[in-house]
Amino acid sequence: MRYRHGIRVEEIKGKEFLVFVTDDFKFEKEIRKICGVGWNSKEKCYIVPSNETNKGLLVKILPDEDVTWIKLHQKEGIKPTTAKYSFNIWVRKSLIDMKKQLIFKGFSNKTIKAYIGHSRRFLEFYNNEECNPTKEDLQRYIYKLLRVENDSHSYVNQAFSSLKFLFENIFLKGEIINTIPRPKKEKKLPNVLSEKEVLSIFKETSNLKHRTLLILIYSAGLRVGEVVRLKLSDIDSSRMMIHINQGKGRKDRYTMLSEECLKVLRQYAKEYQPEEWLFPGGKENYHLSERSVQRVFKKSCVKAKIKKNVSVHSLRHSFATHLLENGTDLRFIQELLGHSSPKTTEIYTHVSRTKLNRIKSPLDRMLEED
């Protein structure tokens, strides 16, 4: 039986236990507080009595990433079979080495999480104690993602990049993956909200903190990961600018601070009195989670009766599109969004209505002349 975060029940000597390994050692202190928790130093795994209380505690403590499982041999208690044990140790060591290499090379925490997740799923699919994945194993896995799982090409390309790093830096077999073609990139246009729809979302967000969040994202074209990591010191009201510290690609940049947004921010600061993080989260000394912002946006969209398939990132897309429609130069929009290449920003020319509005449909002309 599988629960959130992959927590699975295993039977040991007739009793049910939750058995897992986590590489996120900062949670070790919280895990050890659970009643009845045990640590098997030989097998490197936690063992927790299976009950509703412990399941609830683990759901709160464990992060979504870096959780792997050891399948226990029921007859031998907590000792897995030799083949499975050696395979798990090899997988664990490979992922730990990969995480270190990603940190050394300066990858962001978000990218590290994604790469480790993709690599772990491949190794679980490979599931062989010989520790020698081949080109055919990679091809079978990529085929599974594309044809069996029906994953998007962007998702498969990210998996491909993760496995490329794994094979080149950990297995030292980069020549294998370099012979496999990547899936062709899909050309998708962003979903954009109208100005009227954006306003309706703000109006339906009654909570001041949540409304301030959404207004700030739209008014400055921020990514959700950027807005939750803003600190009070990043808001420069004298220059009407916002400092984005180490955004995507580990790049600093400045973006605009709207006058109307500043009014809302001052109202929010007066009521909530944040100290360090502009939007503190539930945990002490930590910012609001990205998932919380996404939930807030979805609820507001439902209340505003938005039928489009949009996410909180659509506010950033809408900001760029509305600037373009109001005559802002594409180069300035590129700078505000923090795009490295102008080609990335050019996508908004395909969703802007400015040029299309100048074109008259033949049907309208025909009916007018009739």
N, C-alpha and C positions, 0 to 999 in steps of 0.2 A: 504493500500500500504506500502511495507517495503523497507527501504533504508539501506545503510551501517550502521553498528553498531546497527541495529534494530530500527532505527528512524522511527516512524510510525505516520501517519496523523490521527488526530481525529477531528470530527466536534463538535464545541461548539457554540451553539446559532447561527447556520447557517454559521459560519466561520471556516476555517481550521486552526488547531494549531498542533504543535509538542509537545507531552506531554511525559515526561520521568522522571525517578528517577535515580540518579547515586550515588554510595557509595564512589566514588573517589573524595573526597572533595578538593583535590589540584587543580582541574580544575574549581572550583566554581568561582574564580576571572575572568577567561577567559569567562565562560558562561554568567556572569552578564554583560559583555561588549556588548552582542548581542542586537541589537536594538529591543525594544518591549518585551524583556524577562520578565517573571513574576514568582514569587515564591509563591506557595500556602502553607502557613505554617501549615494549618490544615491537608491537604492531603499529605504534604511533597513531592511535585512534582514541576518540572519546566514546564512552559507553554510558548512556543515560537511561534510567528506568522509563518505560513507555507509559505515560499517563497524560491526561488532557492538560494538566498544569504545566508539565515539562514541555509538551508540544507548544503551548502558547508562549512560554518563556524563550524557547529556541527560535521561534518565528520572529520575536522582537530582537533577539541578540544577534543572530547570524545575518551577515550581508547576503546579497543575491549572488555575489561572485565567490570564486575560490573554495567551493564546497565539493569535495569528492568523496566517494564511498568505497568501503571495503566490504565485500561480500563474505560473511562469516560462514564457516563450516559448522553446521548445527551439531554434529556428533562430537566435535573436538572443542566445543565451547567457543572461546575467543580466538582460536588459532585458525587462520585460513589455510586452504590447501597450498602446497609449495608453489605450484605453477601460478596460481592466482596472486599469491603473496608477492612473488618476484615481479610479476607484471605491474602490480600496484606501486611497488617501490620504484620501478623504472619510470612509470608515468609521473609519479609525484616528484622525483628528482628532475625529470625533464622540464616540468612546469615551473619548478622552483628556479632552475638554471635560466629558463626563458624569462621569468619575471625579473631576475637580476640583470640580465642583458638589456631588457627593455628600459629598466631604470637607469642603467649606465649610459644608454644612448639618449636619454632625456625625453622619452615618450611621456605623454600626459597620463594621469591616473585613469581617465576614461578609456583611452586607447589600450592601456595595459589590461584593464578589465575585459575589454572586448577581445583582444588577442588571446589572452589566457583562456577565455571561455571557448573560443573557436578551436583552439588547439586541444583542449581537454575533450571536446566532443569528437574530434577526429580520432584521438587516441582511444577513446572508449569504443568507437566504431571499429577501429583496427583490431583491438582486443586480442593481441597475440604476445605471448611472453618472449618470443624470439627477438623482440626489440629492433626489428629491421624492416620498417615500412618501405614499400617499393612504389614505383611509378603507377603500377596497376592498382595498388591500394588507394592512392590519391585520386586516380581517375574514377574509381568506384564511389569514393566519398563525394566528389564533386557532382557526379551523375545523380547520386542519391539526393543531394540538396536541390538540384535543378528539376529533376523529373519525379522523384518520389515525394519530397517535402514541398515542392513547388515554391521554393523561396525566391525572392526577387533577385535580379542580377546584381543589384547594389550590395545586398546581403552576402551573396556568394563571392563577390569580388573582395569584400572585407575578409571573409573566411580565407580566400586565396592568399591575400596579403599576410594574414596571420601565419598560415602554413608555410609560406615562403620564408618568413623570418625564422620559424621553427627549424625548417630543413637547412637553411643556410648557416644559422648561428649556433644551433644546438646539435643537430645530427651531422652537420658538415657535408650535406648531400644536396647542395643547391642546384646542381646540374639536373637533378630529377624533375623538380617542379618547374624549372625554366623551359622544359620541353612540352609542358601542358598549356594549351591556349586558355586565356581568360575569357569568361563570358562577355559578350558585347554589352557595352553600357547602354542602359535604357534612357531614352530622351523623354523625360517627363517634365511637364510644366508645373510650377507650384500652384497650389490652391490659394486664391486671393480673396479676401473679404472686401466688400465695398465700404466706403467711409460711413455710410448709414448703419451697416451691420456692425462695424467696430464700435460705434457709439452705443448701439443697443446692447452689446455685450458689457460695456462699462456700466450702463444704467442698471442692468440686471445683476450686477455684482454688489451686493449690499454691504458686505464686510469691507471696512476701510482699508485694512492691510492688503486684502486680496485685490481690491480695485486699484490701489496704488501700484501693486506689482504689475498688473496687466497694462495699466496706463504707461508705466515706465518702459516696459518691453516694446510697446508699439511706438511711443514717442521718440525713442532713441534707436530703434531697430536692433534690440539686444537678443542674443541667444539666451535660452532659459538657464544654461549653465553659467552665463555671465551675470545675469540679474541676481541670482541667489547668492553669488559670491561677492557682491558689492559691499563695501564698507562705507561708513559715514564719511570717512576722509576722501572717498572717491568722488563725492559730489562737490563740484567747484561752482558754487552759485555766483561768485564774483565774475567768473569768466563764462558762465553759463555752459559748462562742459562737464562731461562725465568721463572719468578715467577708467578704462577697462584694463585691469591688471592681469596679464598672462591669459589672454583669451585663446581661442582656437589656434593651434600651431605655436603655442607659447609666445604670442605676440601681444605687446602692449599697444593700445591705441586710445584716441580720444573720440568721443562722439558728442552730439549736440544734447543740450539740456533744455527742454521745452519750458517756456514761461508758465504755461498752464500746469504742466507736470510738476514744476517747482512749488506751485501753490498747494497741490495735493500732497507733495512730499512733506511740506512744512506742517500741514494739518496732521498727517500721519505721525510725524516725529513728535509733535506736541502730545498726541494721545498715547502713543505706544512707548515713547522714550527709549529707542534702541541705543545701545552703548557702543558696540564695536561693529557687528554685522548689521547692515541696513535692515535685513529681514532675518532675524534669528529663528532657529528651528526649535523643536521640542527638546533636543539634547542641549545641555549646558555648554556654552562656548562653541556652538556649532550653528552653521547657517541653515536656512530652510532647504528641504530636499527638492530636487527637480521634479520628482514624482508628485509632490504636494501641489506644485504650481500647475502641473498638467491636469490634476484632478479638479482644481479650482476652475481652470479654463473650460473643461468639459461641462461642468455643472452650469457655468454661466451661459454657455452655448445652448444648452437644453432650455434654460429659462428664456433666452432671447429667441428661441425657435429658429436657430440656424440649421439649415438642412444640408449645407455643404460639408464635405468630408475634410475637416480642418483640424489642426493641432495648434498648440500654443506657438509653435514656430511660424504658423501662418500669419501671426501678428507682425513678425519681422518681414515676411514676404510682402505683406500689405503696406507696411511703412515704405519699403523701397519702391513699390509700384505706384503708390500715391505721390511720392516725391517726383518720380519720373513723369507722371501725368500732369503735374503742376509745373513742369518746365525745368526741374533741377538737372544740371549736367550729370551725365552718367559717371564721370570721373569722381565727382564729389560723393555720389552715392556709394561708389566703390570704397572710397576712403572711410566713410561713416560705417559701412558694414564690415570693414576689415578684410575685404577680399584681396588675395595676392594677385590674381589675374583678372583683367577686365572682362575676359570671356565668361567668368562666373557671374558677373553683374549683368552682362548682356541678356541673360535669360529673361529679365523683367521687361525687355522690349517686346517679348512675345506675348506677354499677358497684359500689357498696357493697352487701354482702350483709345488712347489719343489718336493714333493713326487710323484705327478702324472707324472711329466716329466721323472721319472726313469722307469715308466711302459710303455711297448711297446704294442700297440694294436695288437691283433691277426691278424687283417686285414693287417697291415703293414708288419708283418712277412710273411704272406701267399703270398703277392704280390712280396716281395723281393725274395722269394724262387722260384717263378714261372718263 
